[in-house]
Amino acid sequence: MNSFLGDSPGRTAIKLVVVCLIVGVVLAWLGYTPDNIIGSIRYHFLDLWYNGFEALGTVGNYLLLGAIVVIPVFLVLRLMSFRR
């Protein structure tokens, strides 16, 4: 356990409490709250989710648009080479 934590569990817990307190004071001084941070993370993942599917829809539209031209040309070229 000590090798994983880097020290004894009690000392590690005290160090983490002190660091959390210092970081909490700095973030509060900057105007952040737990709700702000959690809301920002939630908004980021929701935005990524919606934009990701929008990007997939755009790729699908490009694929269909290209297929409308490429597939018939491919079939015509294959039919022309088949006759030889």
N, C-alpha and C positions, 0 to 999 in steps of 0.2 A: 504494500500500500504506500509506503514511504517513497519508493522509487517512482511510482506513478504521480503522486502529489508533489514531489520534490521536497517534502518536509513531513513532519508528523501531522496527522489530520487536524488536531487542535490548533497548531500554529498556522496551518494553511487556512483554516476557517477564519481565524483572527485577521490574517493578511487580507483575505477576500472582503471581509466586512469593512476594513479600513479603506481599501481601494474603492469599494462601492460607495462609501460615504463621501470620499473626495470627488469622485466622478459625479455623484448625485448633486453635490453642492455646485460644481462647475456648470452642469447642465441646467440646474435651476436658475443660476445667475444669468445664463444665456437665454432663459425664457422657455425652456423645454419642459414639458410635463410627460408623464407616462402615457397619457391619452394621445398627445401629439405624436409621440414616437410610434406607438402602436397603430394609430390611424394612418400615419405616413407609410409604414410598412404595408399595411392592408391595402391602401390606395395604390402603392407601387405594384403589388402582385395582381390586383384586379386590372390595372391598366395594362400590365404585361399580358394578362390572360386575354383581354378583349383585343388588343392590338395584334397579338399572336394569331388569333383566329382570323382577324381581318387580313393579315398578311397571307395566311393560307388561302383565303378566298380570292385574293388578288392573284396569287400564283395559279390557282385553279382557273381563273378567267383567262390568264395569259396562255395556259396550256390548251384550253378549249379554242381560243382564237387561233393559235398556231396550228392546232389539229385540223381546223376547218380548211386550211390551205395545204398543209403538208400531207395529210392522209390521201386526199384525192390525187395529188401529184405523184405520190409514191405508188399508188395503185395503177395509175396510167403508165408510169415508167416500167413497172413490173409486167404489166400486160404487153407492152411493146417489146420488152426483152424476151418474153415467153414465146412470142411468135417466131423468133429467129431460130 
